[in-house]
Amino acid sequence: MRFLSVLIVCTILFFSCEKEIKIEREQENIFVEDISNYDNESYKFQNLYNVDNEIYLPEREFIFQYIYIDSTKKQFLFKNEGYDLLSIDSISDNTISEIALNIQNGFGSFDNKYDQTVSEYLYYLPNGEAIYPRNTSGIIENKENVWMHPFRNPCYFRLLQFSPYPYIKRNYEVGEKWFWELETGSHYGCKSWKEWKGVVLNKYEYKITERNKIFKSQLGELSCTIVEATGKSSLGHSSLTSYFNEEYGFVRLDYQNIDKSRLIIELTKVIEKPQ
């Protein structure tokens, strides 16, 4: 009986501690690495937030294909810098045929207080030319988590500002959740899908649902962790199913947007481009 009592007490303590751990983790924000231990003289021409990267390295360009599916299930690509839709069977010279992340070594248009890896977000035409205006944004990669800004070039890509950002807690177990939120100003609106005034608060919930999922990509069969995320704001609900691979990062992003559309982005190749 004494053994049974001890067993019951230990069992109660275990589940109590487990609950506390999960509650604590759910309150965590994005982890950003401490760069104070690096020798600034050795890395003076680099962005120190790149130093511990293993995936999003400065010499790499990640190229993706995409497809936009509207609320009636019709399939499109974007043209005219992303302001207009074009049937997937009618590609023209001004169609955005591919999109890419070109990882930068320095800070680009940002200053050295920017605590993220800087990436140039590119939008390619069928002839291989990247359209203007080009834009840069940030990625956070370290042993704790990987988080990145979505493609947000005008106008349909801006829908992704309201869907959950790609974000994974690397050490979390299947079933564990975490949360994040973001305020978005009216400059991200577009008359083709939604305009508003003021600032809108987006609240996101993330959960790892599967490990070691095999994704058959153009890079081969990749073992992935699946993250299911949902978003909610006064403008509507959204979701993201992301496939994360430890070698190539986010290899598939399946968005459900606030306008009931769907945007699927898949990695097709990685190019080494010394800068």
ZILIN-V889902 format. One line per field, one symbol per residue. psi: psi as a letter, one per 20 degrees, with the letter a starting at -180 (. if undefined). burial: I if it has 9 or more other ideal C-beta (glycine too) atoms within 8 Angstrom, else O. A space follows every 10 residues. Layout:
BEGIN
psi = ???
burial = ???
END
This chain:
BEGIN
psi = hgghgggggh gghghggggg ghgghiiqap ppqojhiqoh hhkhjroiii gjqifmqhjq popqqrppoa ijjqpqrqrl jjhqqpqijl pahkpohqqq oopqgbicir ajiokqpppp oqoqrhjjpp rqqqqqaqpp paigrpqqqr pkqqhhhihi hiqpqpppoh jqrpiqqrqq rpppriiirp ihhpqrqapp pppqpqppiq qkppporija pppqppppqq qpriiaqrrp oqoppihibo ipooporijj rpopppphqp ponp.
burial = OOOOOOOOOO OOOOOOOOOO OIOOIIOOOO IOOOOOOIOO OOIOOIIIII IOIOIIIIOI IIIIOIIIII OOOOOIIIIO OIIOIIOIOO IOOOIIOIII IIIIOOIOOI OOOIOIIIII IIIIIOOOOI IOOIOIIIII IIOOIIIIII IIIOIIIIII IIIIIIIIIO OOOOOIIIII OOOIOIOIII OOIOOOOOOI IIIIIIIIOO OOIOIOIOIO OIIIIIIIII IOIOOOOIII IIIIIOOIII IIIIIIIIIO IIIIIIIIOI OOOOO
END
